[in-house]
Amino acid sequence: TDQLACNYNSDANTDNGSCDYACHDNGDFSLYFEYSESVPTSDWSDRHYVDFGYGANPNNEELTMMGWFKLEDYNTQRSFINSANLLDEKSFILCSNNNQFGFYIRDGNSVLNGGWNISNTLVSESVNADGWVHYAMSFDGETAKMFINGQKDEVEVQASGLSIVNESIVSLGDIVGGGGSVYGQADNVLIFERALSEDEINQ
């Protein structure tokens, strides 16, 4: 009875549980973001992002964000996971620039802590044979830590709490455009409302 089933029968009128979906390619897929030149902030047509909406912002002062990324360019400013309003006031961001990983956290005093490129670990030395790298940031309300391929980077950033800017939209890529798109591929992107441990990040 399911038109998407490989053995769909238009004459069937009862669901007997025999639907087969083996003919569909359910392989491992990722999102690909092409490069685009900067466009005026009034033009939303070519931003190269996925909008997760307002509801994806954490409701407390802890946060973990992570994903697998395959970049076409390591040296320019890239936004992976971003929470910002349409005035580009950022709440948090997972990013990279100049071949280093980075992030920002807006603390309880509305101060942005972190940087675009603050890791000791280089992006170019972290990618696997297929060009992918797993990047995570975990924040427990006081200390933000980076994990590259499950290994903790030496750089930590202190921040007091987490504040979310009014009308802040969570996105994969940069919804406003000031931080650059992913420019490459993204897969298994996750956001948690708590600080995951190193063991949990490696699961």
Disulfide bonds with the S-S distance in Angstrom:
Cys6-Cys23 1.83
